[in-house]
């Protein structure tokens, strides 16, 4: 982990982006951390990071945890049956090439 001031990072941003490839770079202002530079291996990494900081998603997850603690959760088997049914429904809406049919039935 590397620590650098805002001014240091601003003066040579590319250097600190490169440094982030070996570990997080903590950016400080007046001696206090204000940001962290992290390397992303993929778009999915960025999406997971953003989702982890989404207030809306966190509220949904907390509501689900509360329902589960209250005994109002979905049994494991039921959940997977619903997932399989949803996947089957989506698959049936696709043509033989795996593409959506756009509401028209294509005959070969």
C-alpha positions as CSV (number, residue, x, y, z in Angstrom):
1,X,0.0,0.0,0.0
2,X,1.3,3.4,-0.9
3,X,0.2,6.8,0.6
4,X,0.4,10.1,-1.3
5,X,-1.0,13.5,-0.8
6,X,-3.6,15.0,-3.2
7,X,-1.0,17.3,-4.5
8,X,1.4,14.5,-5.2
9,X,-1.2,12.5,-7.1
10,X,-2.4,15.6,-9.0
11,X,1.2,16.4,-10.1
12,X,1.9,12.9,-11.5
13,X,-1.4,11.0,-11.8
14,X,-0.1,8.4,-14.3
15,X,2.6,7.4,-11.8
16,X,0.1,6.7,-9.1
17,X,-2.3,4.8,-11.4
18,X,0.7,2.6,-12.3
19,X,1.5,2.3,-8.6
20,X,-2.0,1.1,-7.9
21,X,-1.3,-2.0,-10.1
22,X,0.8,-3.3,-7.2
23,X,-1.5,-2.3,-4.4
24,X,-4.0,0.4,-3.2
25,X,-2.8,4.0,-3.2
26,X,-4.3,6.0,-0.3
27,X,-4.7,9.7,-1.2
28,X,-4.6,12.1,1.7
29,X,-5.5,15.7,2.3
30,X,-4.2,17.4,5.4
31,X,-3.0,14.1,6.7
32,X,-6.3,12.4,6.4
33,X,-7.4,9.7,3.8
34,X,-9.8,11.1,1.3
35,X,-9.6,8.6,-1.6
36,X,-8.1,5.3,-2.7
37,X,-6.8,4.3,-6.1
38,X,-7.4,0.7,-7.0
39,X,-6.6,-1.4,-10.1
40,X,-9.6,-2.9,-11.9
41,X,-9.1,-6.2,-13.7
42,X,-12.5,-5.9,-15.5
43,X,-15.7,-4.0,-15.8
44,X,-17.3,-6.5,-13.4
45,X,-14.8,-5.4,-10.7
46,X,-15.9,-1.8,-11.1
47,X,-19.6,-2.8,-11.1
48,X,-19.2,-4.8,-7.9
49,X,-17.4,-1.9,-6.2
50,X,-20.1,0.5,-7.2
51,X,-22.9,-1.9,-6.2
52,X,-21.2,-2.2,-2.8
53,X,-21.5,1.5,-2.3
54,X,-25.1,1.8,-3.6
55,X,-27.4,3.0,-0.9
56,X,-30.4,1.7,-2.8
57,X,-28.9,-1.8,-3.1
58,X,-27.8,-1.8,0.5
59,X,-31.4,-0.9,1.5
60,X,-32.8,-3.7,-0.6
61,X,-30.3,-6.2,0.9
62,X,-31.0,-5.0,4.5
63,X,-34.8,-5.4,3.9
64,X,-34.2,-8.9,2.6
65,X,-32.0,-9.8,5.6
66,X,-34.8,-8.5,7.9
67,X,-37.4,-10.6,6.2
68,X,-35.1,-13.6,6.5
69,X,-34.5,-13.0,10.2
70,X,-38.3,-12.8,10.7
71,X,-38.7,-16.2,9.0
72,X,-40.2,-14.8,5.8
73,X,-37.4,-15.9,3.5
74,X,-37.7,-18.3,0.6
75,X,-36.6,-21.9,1.2
76,X,-33.4,-22.8,-0.8
77,X,-35.2,-25.3,-3.1
78,X,-38.0,-22.8,-3.9
79,X,-35.5,-20.1,-4.8
80,X,-33.6,-22.3,-7.2
81,X,-36.9,-23.6,-8.8
82,X,-37.9,-20.0,-9.4
83,X,-34.5,-19.2,-10.9
84,X,-34.7,-22.2,-13.2
85,X,-38.3,-21.3,-14.2
86,X,-37.2,-17.7,-15.0
87,X,-34.3,-18.9,-17.1
88,X,-36.5,-21.3,-19.0
89,X,-39.0,-18.5,-19.6
90,X,-36.2,-16.3,-21.0
91,X,-34.8,-19.1,-23.1
92,X,-38.2,-19.8,-24.7
93,X,-38.4,-16.2,-25.8
94,X,-35.3,-16.6,-27.9
95,X,-35.1,-18.1,-31.4
96,X,-32.8,-21.0,-32.4
97,X,-29.8,-18.6,-32.7
98,X,-30.2,-17.4,-29.1
99,X,-31.4,-14.0,-30.3
100,X,-34.7,-12.4,-29.4
101,X,-37.3,-12.9,-32.0
102,X,-38.5,-9.2,-31.9
103,X,-42.1,-10.4,-31.6
104,X,-42.1,-12.1,-35.0
105,X,-42.1,-15.8,-35.5
106,X,-39.4,-16.6,-38.1
107,X,-39.7,-19.7,-40.2
108,X,-36.7,-21.2,-42.0
